[in-house]
Amino acid sequence: FGFGGLSDQNMSATRDSSIWINDNFKQYNSTFFSNTGAVGLTHSKLFKRQDYLKTVISTSGNEIGAKEQKLLSDYKTQVPEYGQKYAQWRLSVSSVYTRKINSRSSLRAGAILNHLGYNISISNIGNDLQYKERFNENGQTQTAQAFMQMAYKFAPAWKVNAGLHYFQLFLNNSKSFEPRASVTFEPNDRNTLSLGYGLHSQLQPIGAYFTRQYSDAANYSLPNKSLGLNKAHHLVLSYDYVINDHTHIKTEAYYQHLFNVAISTDKRDTYSILNQYQGITTIPLQNSGLGRNYGLELTLERFLHRNFYYMISASVYDSKYQAANAKWYNTRFNTNHALTITAGKEWNLTKNGKNRVLGVNIKSVYVGGFHYTPIDLDASVKAGTTVYDESRNFDS
């Protein structure tokens, strides 16, 4: 199997220097790109008693980057001012063994090994007024995961899943043991009620581990190299109702308590890794931050029937984080609501014994706007540069 995709966004400078006075952003040519791809092989081995082992070997990669060039008043000369590239690739091997013990219970166990490569670079105009590469990190590391879970049907309508997941990052030997469990009540073929809990861990963005703190022009330390994993308790309550053989409706309420989140070591700083969306952080971090997400989601789905399918999903939610000053703020991504519509239609084209399928699909997403931190106008005027009002972080 495999897939790949290329994407870029380009903005051109306005060739009118009178506009630049009030909006200097329009003096820049900028490019943003995002490319990704993956290929892999799957192998399944069936044993006696219907036990089976499924193994997947895959390699994948993605790169995100941006460039900015300043257009001079002759409308010909372009001066580079900023450039970044964030590239990662991965070689993965996963193997999962599934065994049906009896009519009531089954067992799944497996392991996932990842070899990660990364190449991160940033160039800009610094205090020396020279455009040059300021950061370049190129290397490799590994992660390992292992899990075991057991499903047991202790009554005709009741089923329990319970297991343990292990995760380790070899870059700094961060590790996590994560219990997970769910209980499902299915009184008939149309209704399903379930409650699930899990502890989940997440790597920091690779670049965060290589933040540099300079003691002089030539020497630096890596204050974030030993950062631990971001962690979260997930609790989900869901109800699924089957309308007919090809349509169902599902509602889901969830709560996530995030802890061990990487935030600034400076109590005056409101930075949290939860708001990072581009570039790399340049400040020392510690695993003492918190966060919380909760919401309600409703989904109506029609599976492919008579060559037509759709899925409509609406959600309302709230997303907050706690900074080093112990105060709670909106996250950048707290859009509060979202609506997603996906639909598709297929036509079977059979000619001369050859079967072909023509499909048309569409996906539309509507979300509230991202939050931003308002500008402190008085402080900006005094400083001669933009100063944000961090007492109202992501308040607008």
BALOBA-1460 file (C-alpha; in Angstrom, 3 decimals):
// residues 396
<rec num="1" residu="f" x="0.000" y="0.000" z="0.000"/>
<rec num="2" residu="g" x="1.059" y="3.595" z="-0.397"/>
<rec num="3" residu="f" x="0.012" y="7.202" z="-0.769"/>
<rec num="4" residu="g" x="1.580" y="10.603" z="-1.279"/>
<rec num="5" residu="g" x="0.663" y="14.260" z="-1.488"/>
<rec num="6" residu="l" x="2.197" y="17.660" z="-2.200"/>
<rec num="7" residu="s" x="0.820" y="20.983" z="-1.003"/>
<rec num="8" residu="d" x="1.982" y="24.580" z="-1.108"/>
<rec num="9" residu="q" x="0.634" y="28.054" z="-0.495"/>
<rec num="10" residu="n" x="2.184" y="31.128" z="-2.121"/>
<rec num="11" residu="m" x="1.587" y="34.807" z="-1.429"/>
<rec num="12" residu="s" x="3.069" y="37.576" z="-3.564"/>
<rec num="13" residu="a" x="4.106" y="41.030" z="-2.415"/>
<rec num="14" residu="t" x="1.988" y="43.981" z="-3.476"/>
<rec num="15" residu="r" x="3.956" y="46.081" z="-5.944"/>
<rec num="16" residu="d" x="2.957" y="49.402" z="-4.398"/>
<rec num="17" residu="s" x="5.299" y="50.757" z="-1.716"/>
<rec num="18" residu="s" x="2.669" y="53.204" z="-0.439"/>
<rec num="19" residu="i" x="0.667" y="50.238" z="0.873"/>
<rec num="20" residu="w" x="3.702" y="48.867" z="2.716"/>
<rec num="21" residu="i" x="3.696" y="51.838" z="5.118"/>
<rec num="22" residu="n" x="0.537" y="50.650" z="6.898"/>
<rec num="23" residu="d" x="0.824" y="46.939" z="6.128"/>
<rec num="24" residu="n" x="4.438" y="45.790" z="5.844"/>
<rec num="25" residu="f" x="3.291" y="42.163" z="5.462"/>
<rec num="26" residu="k" x="2.368" y="43.036" z="1.885"/>
<rec num="27" residu="q" x="6.037" y="43.758" z="1.165"/>
<rec num="28" residu="y" x="6.880" y="40.055" z="1.372"/>
<rec num="29" residu="n" x="6.801" y="37.097" z="-0.985"/>
<rec num="30" residu="s" x="6.109" y="34.001" z="1.083"/>
<rec num="31" residu="t" x="5.830" y="30.284" z="0.449"/>
<rec num="32" residu="f" x="4.506" y="27.571" z="2.738"/>
<rec num="33" residu="f" x="4.784" y="23.910" z="1.753"/>
<rec num="34" residu="s" x="3.719" y="20.599" z="3.233"/>
<rec num="35" residu="n" x="4.568" y="17.249" z="1.619"/>
<rec num="36" residu="t" x="3.882" y="13.722" z="2.846"/>
<rec num="37" residu="g" x="3.980" y="10.106" z="1.701"/>
<rec num="38" residu="a" x="4.089" y="6.488" z="2.873"/>
<rec num="39" residu="v" x="4.545" y="2.968" z="1.478"/>
<rec num="40" residu="g" x="4.288" y="-0.362" z="3.236"/>
<rec num="41" residu="l" x="3.701" y="-4.104" z="3.227"/>
<rec num="42" residu="t" x="1.190" y="-6.141" z="5.235"/>
<rec num="43" residu="h" x="1.530" y="-9.837" z="6.060"/>
<rec num="44" residu="s" x="-1.064" y="-11.992" z="7.842"/>
<rec num="45" residu="k" x="-0.530" y="-15.510" z="9.156"/>
<rec num="46" residu="l" x="-3.515" y="-17.661" z="10.172"/>
<rec num="47" residu="f" x="-2.921" y="-20.391" z="12.750"/>
<rec num="48" residu="k" x="-5.058" y="-23.207" z="14.054"/>
<rec num="49" residu="r" x="-8.055" y="-22.341" z="16.238"/>
<rec num="50" residu="q" x="-8.394" y="-19.102" z="14.217"/>
<rec num="51" residu="d" x="-5.453" y="-17.380" z="15.920"/>
<rec num="52" residu="y" x="-3.629" y="-14.993" z="13.609"/>
<rec num="53" residu="l" x="-0.589" y="-12.725" z="13.472"/>
<rec num="54" residu="k" x="-0.618" y="-9.525" z="11.441"/>
<rec num="55" residu="t" x="2.634" y="-7.694" z="10.670"/>
<rec num="56" residu="v" x="3.065" y="-4.351" z="8.930"/>
<rec num="57" residu="i" x="6.345" y="-2.867" z="7.688"/>
<rec num="58" residu="s" x="6.133" y="0.710" z="6.434"/>
<rec num="59" residu="t" x="8.162" y="3.802" z="5.792"/>
<rec num="60" residu="s" x="6.749" y="7.308" z="5.777"/>
<rec num="61" residu="g" x="7.898" y="10.880" z="5.717"/>
<rec num="62" residu="n" x="6.708" y="14.433" z="5.796"/>
<rec num="63" residu="e" x="8.224" y="17.878" z="5.571"/>
<rec num="64" residu="i" x="6.807" y="21.286" z="6.377"/>
<rec num="65" residu="g" x="8.554" y="24.525" z="5.599"/>
<rec num="66" residu="a" x="8.259" y="28.213" z="4.857"/>
<rec num="67" residu="k" x="10.251" y="30.978" z="3.201"/>
<rec num="68" residu="e" x="9.889" y="34.754" z="3.306"/>
<rec num="69" residu="q" x="11.569" y="37.265" z="1.013"/>
<rec num="70" residu="k" x="11.333" y="41.032" z="1.283"/>
<rec num="71" residu="l" x="10.663" y="42.920" z="-1.964"/>
<rec num="72" residu="l" x="12.649" y="46.154" z="-2.259"/>
<rec num="73" residu="s" x="11.331" y="49.409" z="-3.733"/>
<rec num="74" residu="d" x="12.771" y="48.661" z="-7.190"/>
<rec num="75" residu="y" x="10.172" y="45.813" z="-7.321"/>
<rec num="76" residu="k" x="12.899" y="43.460" z="-8.602"/>
<rec num="77" residu="t" x="15.281" y="42.741" z="-5.744"/>
<rec num="78" residu="q" x="14.207" y="40.154" z="-3.169"/>
<rec num="79" residu="v" x="16.055" y="39.857" z="0.145"/>
<rec num="80" residu="p" x="15.624" y="36.602" z="2.091"/>
<rec num="81" residu="e" x="14.537" y="37.168" z="5.695"/>
<rec num="82" residu="y" x="13.255" y="33.863" z="6.986"/>
<rec num="83" residu="g" x="13.328" y="30.177" z="6.116"/>
<rec num="84" residu="q" x="12.520" y="26.981" z="7.961"/>
<rec num="85" residu="k" x="12.246" y="23.274" z="7.204"/>
<rec num="86" residu="y" x="10.877" y="20.617" z="9.513"/>
<rec num="87" residu="a" x="11.338" y="17.168" z="7.979"/>
<rec num="88" residu="q" x="10.749" y="13.746" z="9.533"/>
<rec num="89" residu="w" x="10.813" y="10.181" z="8.239"/>
<rec num="90" residu="r" x="9.932" y="6.924" z="9.921"/>
<rec num="91" residu="l" x="10.552" y="3.210" z="9.443"/>
<rec num="92" residu="s" x="7.971" y="1.200" z="11.373"/>
<rec num="93" residu="v" x="7.497" y="-2.474" z="12.165"/>
<rec num="94" residu="s" x="4.364" y="-3.548" z="14.016"/>
<rec num="95" residu="s" x="3.139" y="-7.026" z="14.822"/>
<rec num="96" residu="v" x="-0.144" y="-7.948" z="16.534"/>
<rec num="97" residu="y" x="-1.181" y="-11.420" z="17.667"/>
<rec num="98" residu="t" x="-4.888" y="-12.144" z="18.201"/>
<rec num="99" residu="r" x="-6.200" y="-15.262" z="19.887"/>
<rec num="100" residu="k" x="-9.785" y="-16.314" z="20.511"/>
<rec num="101" residu="i" x="-9.636" y="-18.201" z="23.802"/>
<rec num="102" residu="n" x="-13.278" y="-19.261" z="23.840"/>
<rec num="103" residu="s" x="-16.718" y="-17.940" z="22.944"/>
<rec num="104" residu="r" x="-16.516" y="-15.345" z="25.715"/>
<rec num="105" residu="s" x="-12.918" y="-14.120" z="25.703"/>
<rec num="106" residu="s" x="-10.121" y="-13.122" z="23.360"/>
<rec num="107" residu="l" x="-6.588" y="-11.798" z="23.687"/>
<rec num="108" residu="r" x="-4.574" y="-9.279" z="21.652"/>
<rec num="109" residu="a" x="-0.903" y="-8.481" z="22.160"/>
<rec num="110" residu="g" x="1.626" y="-6.680" z="20.038"/>
<rec num="111" residu="a" x="4.655" y="-4.461" z="19.628"/>
<rec num="112" residu="i" x="5.495" y="-1.424" z="17.508"/>
<rec num="113" residu="l" x="9.069" y="-0.315" z="16.767"/>
<rec num="114" residu="n" x="9.796" y="3.015" z="15.082"/>
<rec num="115" residu="h" x="13.073" y="4.333" z="13.754"/>
<rec num="116" residu="l" x="12.712" y="8.114" z="13.455"/>
<rec num="117" residu="g" x="14.830" y="10.482" z="11.406"/>
<rec num="118" residu="y" x="14.618" y="14.263" z="11.551"/>
<rec num="119" residu="n" x="16.127" y="17.303" z="9.861"/>
<rec num="120" residu="i" x="15.203" y="20.705" z="11.262"/>
<rec num="121" residu="s" x="16.680" y="24.000" z="10.114"/>
<rec num="122" residu="i" x="15.874" y="27.683" z="10.619"/>
<rec num="123" residu="s" x="17.483" y="30.667" z="8.887"/>
<rec num="124" residu="n" x="16.723" y="34.318" z="9.535"/>
<rec num="125" residu="i" x="18.098" y="37.821" z="9.930"/>
<rec num="126" residu="g" x="19.428" y="38.070" z="13.476"/>
<rec num="127" residu="n" x="20.648" y="40.903" z="15.663"/>
<rec num="128" residu="d" x="23.803" y="40.950" z="13.543"/>
<rec num="129" residu="l" x="21.580" y="41.926" z="10.553"/>
<rec num="130" residu="q" x="22.968" y="38.964" z="8.624"/>
<rec num="131" residu="y" x="20.793" y="36.298" z="7.018"/>
<rec num="132" residu="k" x="22.193" y="32.909" z="7.930"/>
<rec num="133" residu="e" x="21.316" y="29.527" z="9.332"/>
<rec num="134" residu="r" x="20.645" y="29.811" z="13.066"/>
<rec num="135" residu="f" x="19.574" y="26.267" z="13.836"/>
<rec num="136" residu="n" x="20.237" y="22.908" z="12.232"/>
<rec num="137" residu="e" x="19.562" y="19.558" z="13.827"/>
<rec num="138" residu="n" x="19.879" y="16.335" z="11.886"/>
<rec num="139" residu="g" x="19.695" y="12.951" z="13.561"/>
<rec num="140" residu="q" x="17.850" y="9.749" z="14.390"/>
<rec num="141" residu="t" x="16.173" y="8.114" z="17.368"/>
<rec num="142" residu="q" x="13.786" y="5.274" z="18.152"/>
<rec num="143" residu="t" x="10.542" y="4.578" z="19.983"/>
<rec num="144" residu="a" x="9.144" y="1.258" z="21.208"/>
<rec num="145" residu="q" x="5.607" y="0.331" z="22.158"/>
<rec num="146" residu="a" x="4.113" y="-2.880" z="23.509"/>
<rec num="147" residu="f" x="0.573" y="-3.693" z="24.558"/>
<rec num="148" residu="m" x="-1.705" y="-6.456" z="25.752"/>
<rec num="149" residu="q" x="-5.467" y="-6.386" z="26.092"/>
<rec num="150" residu="m" x="-8.167" y="-8.911" z="26.893"/>
<rec num="151" residu="a" x="-11.851" y="-8.873" z="25.981"/>
<rec num="152" residu="y" x="-14.302" y="-10.790" z="28.129"/>
<rec num="153" residu="k" x="-18.058" y="-11.166" z="27.654"/>
<rec num="154" residu="f" x="-19.317" y="-11.866" z="31.178"/>
<rec num="155" residu="a" x="-23.027" y="-11.695" z="30.200"/>
<rec num="156" residu="p" x="-24.948" y="-11.804" z="26.892"/>
<rec num="157" residu="a" x="-25.216" y="-8.000" z="26.757"/>
<rec num="158" residu="w" x="-22.029" y="-7.002" z="28.605"/>
<rec num="159" residu="k" x="-18.404" y="-6.978" z="27.477"/>
<rec num="160" residu="v" x="-15.235" y="-5.671" z="29.113"/>
<rec num="161" residu="n" x="-11.928" y="-4.740" z="27.459"/>
<rec num="162" residu="a" x="-8.888" y="-4.142" z="29.648"/>
<rec num="163" residu="g" x="-5.214" y="-3.839" z="28.905"/>
<rec num="164" residu="l" x="-1.864" y="-2.183" z="29.429"/>
<rec num="165" residu="h" x="0.185" y="-0.140" z="26.964"/>
<rec num="166" residu="y" x="3.907" y="0.692" z="27.249"/>
<rec num="167" residu="f" x="5.696" y="3.513" z="25.439"/>
<rec num="168" residu="q" x="9.385" y="4.510" z="25.430"/>
<rec num="169" residu="l" x="11.403" y="7.192" z="23.651"/>
<rec num="170" residu="f" x="15.075" y="6.214" z="23.416"/>
<rec num="171" residu="l" x="16.247" y="9.789" z="22.765"/>
<rec num="172" residu="n" x="16.113" y="10.450" z="26.530"/>
<rec num="173" residu="n" x="14.567" y="7.188" z="27.831"/>
<rec num="174" residu="s" x="11.201" y="8.782" z="28.592"/>
<rec num="175" residu="k" x="8.716" y="5.997" z="29.291"/>
<rec num="176" residu="s" x="5.111" y="5.476" z="30.255"/>
<rec num="177" residu="f" x="2.919" y="2.576" z="31.452"/>
<rec num="178" residu="e" x="-0.678" y="3.219" z="30.418"/>
<rec num="179" residu="p" x="-3.728" y="1.285" z="31.668"/>
<rec num="180" residu="r" x="-6.798" y="1.301" z="29.420"/>
<rec num="181" residu="a" x="-10.254" y="-0.231" z="29.834"/>
<rec num="182" residu="s" x="-13.807" y="-0.070" z="28.505"/>
<rec num="183" residu="v" x="-17.173" y="-1.631" z="29.266"/>
<rec num="184" residu="t" x="-19.886" y="-2.097" z="26.627"/>
<rec num="185" residu="f" x="-23.602" y="-2.751" z="27.107"/>
<rec num="186" residu="e" x="-25.431" y="-4.041" z="24.007"/>
<rec num="187" residu="p" x="-28.983" y="-5.105" z="24.951"/>
<rec num="188" residu="n" x="-29.967" y="-5.711" z="21.303"/>
<rec num="189" residu="d" x="-28.752" y="-5.274" z="17.736"/>
<rec num="190" residu="r" x="-29.754" y="-1.602" z="17.587"/>
<rec num="191" residu="n" x="-28.415" y="-0.084" z="20.810"/>
<rec num="192" residu="t" x="-24.879" y="0.093" z="22.192"/>
<rec num="193" residu="l" x="-23.735" y="2.018" z="25.246"/>
<rec num="194" residu="s" x="-20.070" y="2.130" z="26.217"/>
<rec num="195" residu="l" x="-17.755" y="3.800" z="28.715"/>
<rec num="196" residu="g" x="-14.010" y="3.921" z="28.186"/>
<rec num="197" residu="y" x="-10.920" y="5.162" z="30.010"/>
<rec num="198" residu="g" x="-7.304" y="5.355" z="28.940"/>
<rec num="199" residu="l" x="-4.020" y="6.957" z="29.889"/>
<rec num="200" residu="h" x="-2.219" y="8.231" z="26.780"/>
<rec num="201" residu="s" x="1.240" y="9.726" z="26.224"/>
<rec num="202" residu="q" x="2.619" y="11.880" z="23.457"/>
<rec num="203" residu="l" x="6.090" y="12.837" z="22.272"/>
<rec num="204" residu="q" x="7.090" y="16.459" z="22.326"/>
<rec num="205" residu="p" x="7.632" y="17.904" z="18.830"/>
<rec num="206" residu="i" x="11.134" y="16.637" z="17.978"/>
<rec num="207" residu="g" x="12.530" y="20.146" z="17.657"/>
<rec num="208" residu="a" x="11.600" y="20.986" z="21.261"/>
<rec num="209" residu="y" x="14.227" y="18.550" z="22.586"/>
<rec num="210" residu="f" x="16.999" y="20.526" z="20.820"/>
<rec num="211" residu="t" x="16.300" y="24.051" z="22.053"/>
<rec num="212" residu="r" x="19.671" y="25.727" z="22.465"/>
<rec num="213" residu="q" x="20.673" y="27.944" z="25.397"/>
<rec num="214" residu="y" x="23.923" y="29.776" z="24.615"/>
<rec num="215" residu="s" x="26.503" y="30.623" z="27.282"/>
<rec num="216" residu="d" x="28.530" y="32.477" z="24.639"/>
<rec num="217" residu="a" x="28.663" y="32.718" z="20.853"/>
<rec num="218" residu="a" x="30.144" y="29.245" z="20.435"/>
<rec num="219" residu="n" x="28.885" y="27.173" z="23.372"/>
<rec num="220" residu="y" x="25.381" y="26.091" z="24.244"/>
<rec num="221" residu="s" x="23.413" y="23.549" z="26.304"/>
<rec num="222" residu="l" x="20.199" y="21.629" z="25.541"/>
<rec num="223" residu="p" x="17.868" y="22.429" z="28.476"/>
<rec num="224" residu="n" x="14.954" y="20.451" z="27.009"/>
<rec num="225" residu="k" x="16.801" y="17.252" z="26.077"/>
<rec num="226" residu="s" x="15.412" y="15.413" z="29.121"/>
<rec num="227" residu="l" x="11.789" y="16.525" z="28.732"/>
<rec num="228" residu="g" x="9.250" y="13.852" z="29.587"/>
<rec num="229" residu="l" x="6.141" y="12.892" z="27.649"/>
<rec num="230" residu="n" x="2.915" y="14.888" z="27.604"/>
<rec num="231" residu="k" x="0.200" y="12.738" z="29.216"/>
<rec num="232" residu="a" x="-3.580" y="12.690" z="29.428"/>
<rec num="233" residu="h" x="-6.393" y="10.793" z="31.098"/>
<rec num="234" residu="h" x="-9.167" y="10.174" z="28.532"/>
<rec num="235" residu="l" x="-12.756" y="9.394" z="29.564"/>
<rec num="236" residu="v" x="-15.394" y="8.723" z="26.888"/>
<rec num="237" residu="l" x="-19.113" y="7.890" z="27.164"/>
<rec num="238" residu="s" x="-20.829" y="6.948" z="23.894"/>
<rec num="239" residu="y" x="-24.211" y="5.750" z="22.662"/>
<rec num="240" residu="d" x="-24.773" y="4.206" z="19.226"/>
<rec num="241" residu="y" x="-28.198" y="3.615" z="17.683"/>
<rec num="242" residu="v" x="-28.601" y="1.602" z="14.478"/>
<rec num="243" residu="i" x="-31.382" y="3.122" z="12.371"/>
<rec num="244" residu="n" x="-31.262" y="0.448" z="9.655"/>
<rec num="245" residu="d" x="-28.763" y="-1.902" z="8.014"/>
<rec num="246" residu="h" x="-26.719" y="0.934" z="6.534"/>
<rec num="247" residu="t" x="-27.340" y="3.972" z="8.772"/>
<rec num="248" residu="h" x="-26.558" y="4.713" z="12.408"/>
<rec num="249" residu="i" x="-26.329" y="7.697" z="14.739"/>
<rec num="250" residu="k" x="-23.740" y="8.048" z="17.476"/>
<rec num="251" residu="t" x="-23.321" y="10.545" z="20.284"/>
<rec num="252" residu="e" x="-20.166" y="10.853" z="22.340"/>
<rec num="253" residu="a" x="-19.259" y="12.860" z="25.435"/>
<rec num="254" residu="y" x="-15.606" y="13.091" z="26.407"/>
<rec num="255" residu="y" x="-13.264" y="14.623" z="28.949"/>
<rec num="256" residu="q" x="-9.472" y="14.801" z="28.762"/>
<rec num="257" residu="h" x="-7.264" y="15.813" z="31.674"/>
<rec num="258" residu="l" x="-3.799" y="16.686" z="30.363"/>
<rec num="259" residu="f" x="-0.816" y="16.714" z="32.703"/>
<rec num="260" residu="n" x="2.966" y="16.600" z="32.540"/>
<rec num="261" residu="v" x="2.591" y="19.153" z="29.723"/>
<rec num="262" residu="a" x="5.718" y="21.037" z="28.647"/>
<rec num="263" residu="i" x="5.471" y="24.724" z="29.623"/>
<rec num="264" residu="s" x="7.918" y="27.581" z="30.213"/>
<rec num="265" residu="t" x="10.187" y="27.489" z="33.262"/>
<rec num="266" residu="d" x="9.604" y="31.252" z="33.637"/>
<rec num="267" residu="k" x="6.520" y="31.909" z="35.800"/>
<rec num="268" residu="r" x="5.941" y="35.185" z="33.954"/>
<rec num="269" residu="d" x="5.674" y="33.361" z="30.619"/>
<rec num="270" residu="t" x="2.337" y="31.895" z="29.418"/>
<rec num="271" residu="y" x="3.877" y="29.564" z="26.830"/>
<rec num="272" residu="s" x="2.634" y="25.950" z="26.564"/>
<rec num="273" residu="i" x="3.634" y="23.325" z="23.995"/>
<rec num="274" residu="l" x="-0.110" y="22.716" z="23.481"/>
<rec num="275" residu="n" x="-0.256" y="25.929" z="21.435"/>
<rec num="276" residu="q" x="2.757" y="25.187" z="19.232"/>
<rec num="277" residu="y" x="1.726" y="24.977" z="15.584"/>
<rec num="278" residu="q" x="4.831" y="25.913" z="13.594"/>
<rec num="279" residu="g" x="8.582" y="26.350" z="13.974"/>
<rec num="280" residu="i" x="10.317" y="25.212" z="17.156"/>
<rec num="281" residu="t" x="10.296" y="26.562" z="20.673"/>
<rec num="282" residu="t" x="13.370" y="28.548" z="21.729"/>
<rec num="283" residu="i" x="12.851" y="28.598" z="25.515"/>
<rec num="284" residu="p" x="13.621" y="26.157" z="28.366"/>
<rec num="285" residu="l" x="10.633" y="23.972" z="29.273"/>
<rec num="286" residu="q" x="9.488" y="21.848" z="32.188"/>
<rec num="287" residu="n" x="6.814" y="19.117" z="32.535"/>
<rec num="288" residu="s" x="4.522" y="20.919" z="34.977"/>
<rec num="289" residu="g" x="1.701" y="22.200" z="32.761"/>
<rec num="290" residu="l" x="-1.949" y="21.160" z="32.719"/>
<rec num="291" residu="g" x="-4.764" y="21.183" z="30.203"/>
<rec num="292" residu="r" x="-8.371" y="20.090" z="29.847"/>
<rec num="293" residu="n" x="-10.621" y="19.353" z="26.901"/>
<rec num="294" residu="y" x="-14.256" y="18.350" z="27.063"/>
<rec num="295" residu="g" x="-17.083" y="18.253" z="24.591"/>
<rec num="296" residu="l" x="-20.015" y="16.538" z="22.937"/>
<rec num="297" residu="e" x="-20.067" y="15.093" z="19.424"/>
<rec num="298" residu="l" x="-22.991" y="13.851" z="17.324"/>
<rec num="299" residu="t" x="-22.457" y="11.790" z="14.162"/>
<rec num="300" residu="l" x="-24.953" y="10.559" z="11.571"/>
<rec num="301" residu="e" x="-23.420" y="8.038" z="9.168"/>
<rec num="302" residu="r" x="-24.691" y="6.096" z="6.176"/>
<rec num="303" residu="f" x="-22.367" y="3.325" z="5.019"/>
<rec num="304" residu="l" x="-21.936" y="2.718" z="1.308"/>
<rec num="305" residu="h" x="-25.374" y="1.552" z="0.124"/>
<rec num="306" residu="r" x="-26.614" y="1.685" z="-3.432"/>
<rec num="307" residu="n" x="-23.318" y="3.361" z="-4.273"/>
<rec num="308" residu="f" x="-23.894" y="6.322" z="-1.965"/>
<rec num="309" residu="y" x="-22.539" y="7.204" z="1.488"/>
<rec num="310" residu="y" x="-22.334" y="10.205" z="3.804"/>
<rec num="311" residu="m" x="-21.229" y="11.200" z="7.281"/>
<rec num="312" residu="i" x="-22.305" y="14.351" z="9.141"/>
<rec num="313" residu="s" x="-20.530" y="15.161" z="12.391"/>
<rec num="314" residu="a" x="-21.135" y="18.156" z="14.670"/>
<rec num="315" residu="s" x="-19.328" y="18.929" z="17.918"/>
<rec num="316" residu="v" x="-19.140" y="21.559" z="20.634"/>
<rec num="317" residu="y" x="-16.180" y="21.638" z="23.000"/>
<rec num="318" residu="d" x="-13.922" y="23.703" z="25.210"/>
<rec num="319" residu="s" x="-10.117" y="23.581" z="25.409"/>
<rec num="320" residu="k" x="-8.060" y="25.257" z="28.137"/>
<rec num="321" residu="y" x="-4.493" y="25.104" z="29.460"/>
<rec num="322" residu="q" x="-2.685" y="26.193" z="32.610"/>
<rec num="323" residu="a" x="0.515" y="28.196" z="32.227"/>
<rec num="324" residu="a" x="3.501" y="28.539" z="34.572"/>
<rec num="325" residu="n" x="1.747" y="31.377" z="36.424"/>
<rec num="326" residu="a" x="-0.972" y="28.866" z="37.500"/>
<rec num="327" residu="k" x="-3.652" y="30.729" z="35.500"/>
<rec num="328" residu="w" x="-5.972" y="29.078" z="32.958"/>
<rec num="329" residu="y" x="-6.302" y="30.306" z="29.363"/>
<rec num="330" residu="n" x="-7.939" y="29.303" z="26.101"/>
<rec num="331" residu="t" x="-5.705" y="27.198" z="23.894"/>
<rec num="332" residu="r" x="-4.998" y="28.611" z="20.462"/>
<rec num="333" residu="f" x="-7.204" y="25.878" z="18.973"/>
<rec num="334" residu="n" x="-10.253" y="26.380" z="21.201"/>
<rec num="335" residu="t" x="-12.642" y="26.979" z="18.297"/>
<rec num="336" residu="n" x="-15.612" y="25.801" z="20.444"/>
<rec num="337" residu="h" x="-17.550" y="24.210" z="17.569"/>
<rec num="338" residu="a" x="-17.022" y="22.251" z="14.368"/>
<rec num="339" residu="l" x="-19.157" y="20.764" z="11.604"/>
<rec num="340" residu="t" x="-17.866" y="18.173" z="9.127"/>
<rec num="341" residu="i" x="-19.764" y="16.790" z="6.125"/>
<rec num="342" residu="t" x="-18.368" y="13.954" z="4.005"/>
<rec num="343" residu="a" x="-20.276" y="12.359" z="1.119"/>
<rec num="344" residu="g" x="-19.619" y="10.324" z="-2.003"/>
<rec num="345" residu="k" x="-21.308" y="8.677" z="-4.950"/>
<rec num="346" residu="e" x="-20.002" y="5.826" z="-7.127"/>
<rec num="347" residu="w" x="-20.987" y="4.632" z="-10.595"/>
<rec num="348" residu="n" x="-20.145" y="1.178" z="-11.891"/>
<rec num="349" residu="l" x="-18.902" y="1.300" z="-15.483"/>
<rec num="350" residu="t" x="-18.803" y="-2.180" z="-16.992"/>
<rec num="351" residu="k" x="-17.716" y="-2.577" z="-20.579"/>
<rec num="352" residu="n" x="-16.259" y="-5.518" z="-22.495"/>
<rec num="353" residu="g" x="-16.087" y="-7.583" z="-19.321"/>
<rec num="354" residu="k" x="-14.012" y="-4.954" z="-17.489"/>
<rec num="355" residu="n" x="-15.285" y="-3.527" z="-14.230"/>
<rec num="356" residu="r" x="-14.515" y="0.089" z="-13.504"/>
<rec num="357" residu="v" x="-15.783" y="2.448" z="-10.828"/>
<rec num="358" residu="l" x="-16.100" y="6.223" z="-11.093"/>
<rec num="359" residu="g" x="-16.437" y="8.015" z="-7.765"/>
<rec num="360" residu="v" x="-17.095" y="11.605" z="-6.746"/>
<rec num="361" residu="n" x="-16.422" y="12.544" z="-3.105"/>
<rec num="362" residu="i" x="-16.531" y="15.744" z="-1.110"/>
<rec num="363" residu="k" x="-15.524" y="16.784" z="2.380"/>
<rec num="364" residu="s" x="-16.393" y="20.143" z="3.927"/>
<rec num="365" residu="v" x="-15.309" y="21.411" z="7.354"/>
<rec num="366" residu="y" x="-16.625" y="24.459" z="9.188"/>
<rec num="367" residu="v" x="-14.914" y="25.469" z="12.451"/>
<rec num="368" residu="g" x="-14.820" y="28.512" z="14.671"/>
<rec num="369" residu="g" x="-11.821" y="30.810" z="14.387"/>
<rec num="370" residu="f" x="-8.543" y="30.264" z="16.215"/>
<rec num="371" residu="h" x="-7.984" y="32.410" z="19.299"/>
<rec num="372" residu="y" x="-5.262" y="35.069" z="19.369"/>
<rec num="373" residu="t" x="-3.639" y="37.283" z="21.986"/>
<rec num="374" residu="p" x="-4.614" y="40.983" z="21.663"/>
<rec num="375" residu="i" x="-1.946" y="43.655" z="21.216"/>
<rec num="376" residu="d" x="-1.067" y="45.994" z="24.088"/>
<rec num="377" residu="l" x="-1.174" y="49.230" z="22.117"/>
<rec num="378" residu="d" x="0.406" y="51.530" z="24.718"/>
<rec num="379" residu="a" x="3.271" y="49.137" z="25.426"/>
<rec num="380" residu="s" x="3.811" y="48.626" z="21.679"/>
<rec num="381" residu="v" x="4.077" y="52.373" z="21.053"/>
<rec num="382" residu="k" x="6.635" y="52.751" z="23.864"/>
<rec num="383" residu="a" x="8.691" y="49.760" z="22.718"/>
<rec num="384" residu="g" x="8.529" y="50.614" z="19.028"/>
<rec num="385" residu="t" x="7.536" y="47.022" z="18.239"/>
<rec num="386" residu="t" x="4.561" y="44.739" z="18.750"/>
<rec num="387" residu="v" x="3.910" y="43.823" z="22.398"/>
<rec num="388" residu="y" x="1.107" y="41.402" z="23.231"/>
<rec num="389" residu="d" x="-1.104" y="41.599" z="26.307"/>
<rec num="390" residu="e" x="-0.256" y="38.221" z="27.810"/>
<rec num="391" residu="s" x="-2.652" y="38.767" z="30.698"/>
<rec num="392" residu="r" x="-5.308" y="38.110" z="28.029"/>
<rec num="393" residu="n" x="-3.533" y="35.208" z="26.337"/>
<rec num="394" residu="f" x="-5.639" y="33.763" z="23.478"/>
<rec num="395" residu="d" x="-8.578" y="35.774" z="24.779"/>
<rec num="396" residu="s" x="-9.837" y="37.074" z="21.421"/>
